[in-house]
C-alpha cells in the first residue's frame, strides 16, 4: 500500500474513534461531514486540528453558544436576539456548507458579515458595548479547543 493511503487510513480510524460531544439537547444536529471531508482541510496546515475535529460538531457547539449567550446581535443595523442570530447563522452555514471545511471557514463565511451589505455582524454585551461577532466567536472557538485539549490531557 502507498504511504498516502496508509496515512489516510490512520486518519480515518483516528477520526472515527475519537469521542465527540453530542449536540446539546433540544437542538437540531447538523449532519456531520465524513472524516475524510473534515480531514481535507489538513492540506492548509491544519492537519493536527482536522484530524481530531469534526466541523459539524464544532459548528453546532458555536451555534449553541450564540443561542445561549443572551447577547444582542446586530445585523445590518437591526438588533436580533441570540436565538434569532443562531437561526440566521445556521441558515448561512447550511447554504455555504460545501465551502466550509474548518470552524474558521464557518466563522468567515457564515458569521462575519452580511452578504448583501458587507456590514460586519456585531454583538452587544450587557454593558452596551459592541464588538465584531467574528471576534466573539473566535474566542468561543479558542475556549472549545482549550477544553478539548484539557480533556485530552486528563485522559493521558
ABEGO torsion letter per residue (X at the ends): XBAAAAAAAAAAAAAAABBBBBBBBGBBBBBBBBAAAAAAAAAAGAAAAAAABBAAAAAAAAAAAAAAAGBBBBBGGBBBBAAAAAAAAAAAAAAAAAABABAAAAAAAAAABBAAAGBBBBBBBAAGBBBBAAAAAAAAAAAAAAAAAAAAAAAX
